[in-house]
Amino acid sequence: MKMITYKSINQQNRSLEEREDFFKNLHLLENEHSVLLQTCNRIELYCGDGDVPDEVANHLFRVVSGLESALIGEQAVQGQVKEAYRQARLQHQLSAPMHKLFEYALLVGKRVRNETEISHGAVSHSLAAIEIIEDENIKLADARITIIGVNKLTEDILKFLKNKGAKMVFLANRSLNKARKLADIVGCDVCDFSEKRAFLRDTDILISATSAPHLIVKAEEIDINKKLLAIDLAFPRDIDPVLSRMPNVRLFNITDVEQKVKHNISVRHNEVEKAEHIIDEEIKELQDTLKRRKAFLQKAV
């Protein structure tokens, strides 16, 4: 009996060398009815024609929903499955059951993300910092935001802030040249670190993430009458913890940010059962559709 099969290899069940060997030999397995899904962490090949076993559908539906990802609920895999299917349609003559399998998979991915909380909540330090700002109900378009430090973390935060409508964003760093290079990439302004007191006086939101072994922002440098939201993403800390005792300052440190990330991850894990219920529903719908098609073809012969 003809059926669709799959081979899967990922970072959890194979070493980097094994994944490379598998990739080198893929041409021996590919055929005119195959779809290749390749991401940085997994390689999967769906092949064949005929019946779609529940095991195959269940696996693909879990993948597209983010249940098989290292970070549960991650959203990139939905687009990666869609692109793999698109490329396969361009390169091969896919069988009708294969089309149905991937059409239902993309529907499952959309349903899981729309009907559960599995992809909600920040699960990185950069996004968690943005979420904290949003929780404080501060209008990003009206706030003057200063970020201290030049690294991947601050680069991500700058990009997120710009995408969310922040207009007055400033980057400060001991090396002015490094600050200018990153500022040119993300499209923000630069503050001279030697004028720290001046730019802190005008700041509404302060985010600091440097590798300095000592405090960067001290309590005496902050205007006690100025309302300030401060997020310290550094270890050891950049911002004097004494600021938390000032009536107009809201200070969050790396522990606060990590607690938010852990909470959001736990919420995602709690949504797995809902996602699995959707997957079970759609496997049944897929099988009913394929049975009706099969019966129609047999009747037409």
N, C-alpha and C positions, 0 to 999 in steps of 0.2 A: 504494500500500500504506500502510495506517495505521500510525503508529508514535509512540512517545513521544519528545519532544524537550526540550531544555533551553536556556535562555539564562543566562549567568553573567557577572557583572561584580563585580570586587573591587578592593581597594586597590592591588594589584600591576599590574593592566592598565588601570585607568582613574583619572582624577582625581576629586576630590571633586565637582566640578561635573558631570562626566559621570555619576557614580553618582546624583546628585540628579535629573538629567534622565531617566535610565533609570527611576528609581522613580516619577516623575510620570506616565510613559507606561505603567506596568505594566497599568493597567485596560484598555488596548487589547489586551493579550495574554492576560489571564486568561480562563479559561472554566470550564465545569463539571467539567473533568477536570484541574485544575491544583493544584499545591502550591507555595506561595511560601515560600522560606527567606530570612530577612532577619536579618543580624547587623550588628555595628558595622563590619565590614570587607567584607562581601559581600552581594550580592542575587542570588538564583537563582530561576528559575521553571521548573518542570517541567510540561509540558503534554501532553495528548493521550491516545490509546488505541491499542491494537494492539501491535506488536512493540516490544521494548526493545533498541535497539542496544547492543552491547558498550561503545561509547564513552560512552553516557549512564550505564550502570551503573557503569563504571569511574570516571567523574568523581564521581558521588554517593558511591560507596564510599570513594574517597580523601578526599572532604570529611568524611564522618562519622568516618573514622579519624584525622583530624587531619593528614593528609599534605599538605593544601593550605593549612593554617593558617600564619600568619607564624611562630608558635612550634610546631614539629612536635610532634604528639602531645597538644596541648592538649585538655582533656577537655570544656570547655563546649559545643563544637560538637555532641557526641553528644546532649545534652539539647535543643539548639536544633533539630536535625533532627527529633527526636521530637515536639517541640511544634509545629513547622511541619506535620508529618503529621497530628497530632491536630486542629489548627485546620482543615486542609483537609477532613478527614472530617466535621467539623461543618458546614462551609459549602458543600461541594460533593458531588456524586455521583461519586466517583472511580471510574475504570475498574478492573477486576480486575487487569490488568497493572500499573497504577500502585500498587495496594495491594501486590502482590508485590514490586515494585521497592523500596518503602520498608520493607517487612517485612524483606527481605534486607539492606537497608542498615543497619538497626538491629542486626541479627544480626552483620554484619561489624564494626561499631564495637565491639560487646561482645567479639567474638573477638579483635580486634587488641589491645585493652587487657588481656585476660586471658592471651593467649598470647605476647605480646611485652613488651619493656621500654620501649616507645615513649612511654608516659606516666609513666614512673617517674623519680624524682630531681627535686630542687628546681631550678627554672630562674629564680628571682627571688632577690634579696638577702634578702628576709624569710624565705622558705621555706628558703633555704640556711642561714641562721642557726639555724633550728629543727632542721634536719638535723644540723648540727654538734653541737648539744646532745644529740640522740638518739644520735649516734655515740659520745659520751662515756659512754653508759650511765648517765645521771643520771635518777633518778626525779623527774619534774616535780612530782608531787603532794607530794613531801617537801622540795623545794628552795625556798629563798627567792630570788626573782628580782627584780633591780632593773634598770629600764630608764631611761636618761637621754636626754631629748629628746622633743619633741612635734612630730610630722610624720606624713606618710602612711606612711612606712616603719615607724616605731615603732607606729603604730596597727595596721597589718597584723600585726606580730609579736605584739602584745598579744592580738589576736583568735585567732591561731593557738595561742598558749600556753594560752589559756583553753579552746579547743576540745580541746586535748590533755590536759586535766586538771590544769593548773597551778593551785594554790590560793593560794599566797603570792606575789602579784605586786604590785610597787610601781613607781610612776612618779615620776621626779624631773625637775624643770625649773627654770630660773632664774625663770621666771614661774609662780608657784604657781597663778594663776587658769587659765592655759592647761592646766596639768597636771590640774587638777580637772575641767575641761570634758571632756577626753579620757577621764579615769578614769571619769567618770559614764557615758560612752557604752559603754565596754568592760567596766565592772564590776571595777575594781581599786582599790587604795589609793594614796595619794599620800605622797611623802616631801618634807620641806622641804629644798631644796638647800643651805641654809645649815648644815644638820646632816649634811653629806656624810660626814665621818669616821665618824659614828655609824652611818649606814645601810650604809656600805661594810663596816664591821666584821661585820655580820650577814649579808652577802650571799654566796650560794653561786654564783649565776650573774649576771654583769653584762653588760648590752648597752648600748652607747652609740652614739648617732647624732645628734649635734648639728651645727650650722653654725658652731660657735665656731672662731676662727682660731688657737686655742692649745689646749694640753692641758687636759682637764677633770679627769682622774684621774691623779694623780702617784704615783710609786712609794712615797714616804714616807707616803702615806695608806692603804696596804694593810698589814694585819697579816701579817708574813712567816710566821706559823704557821698562817694560815687557808688552807684549800684553796679555790681560786677558779677558775672558768671565766669568762674575759672575752672578749667579742666586740666588736671595734671596727669599726663600720660607717661611720665618719666619714672625710671627707677635707677638710682635713688631719686627722690622727689626734687622737682624743679621749683615748686611753689611753696613758700613758707606755710606750714599747716596752721600757724597762728591766724591766718586770714579767715579760717572757718569760724572764728569767734567774733568776727566783725559783723555787725547787724545787716549791712548792705551787701555782703559777699556770700555767694553760694559757691562752695568749693567741692569739687569731686576729684578723687585721686584714682590711681590705677586699680586699687582694690574695688572701688565703687564701679568702675567701668567693667571690670572682669565679672563682678556679681551680676551686672545687667546681661552680659554675654551668656553666663551660665544659666540664668533664668530663661532667656530666649531659647537656648538649646533644649532645656527641659520641656518647654512648651511644645517645641517641634516634635520631640520624642513622644509626647502625649497625644499627638495628632496622627501618629502612624496607624493606629487601629481604624480611624475614620478613612484614611487613604486606602487601606487594604480592603475595606468594605466597598469603596468605589471601584477598585480593581476587580473584585469578585463580580460586581454587577456588570461591568463592561466585558469581562471574559464571557459571561453568559450571553450577552447581547451579540458579541462577535460570533460565538458558536451558532447561535440561532440564525444569524445572517448567512453564515457559510452553509448551514444545513439547507436553508431555503434555496440558495443558489445551486447547490448540488442536486437537490430534488428537481429543480427546474431544468437543469441540463440533462438529467437522466430521462426526464419526460419528453424532452425535445428530440432525443435520439430516435 
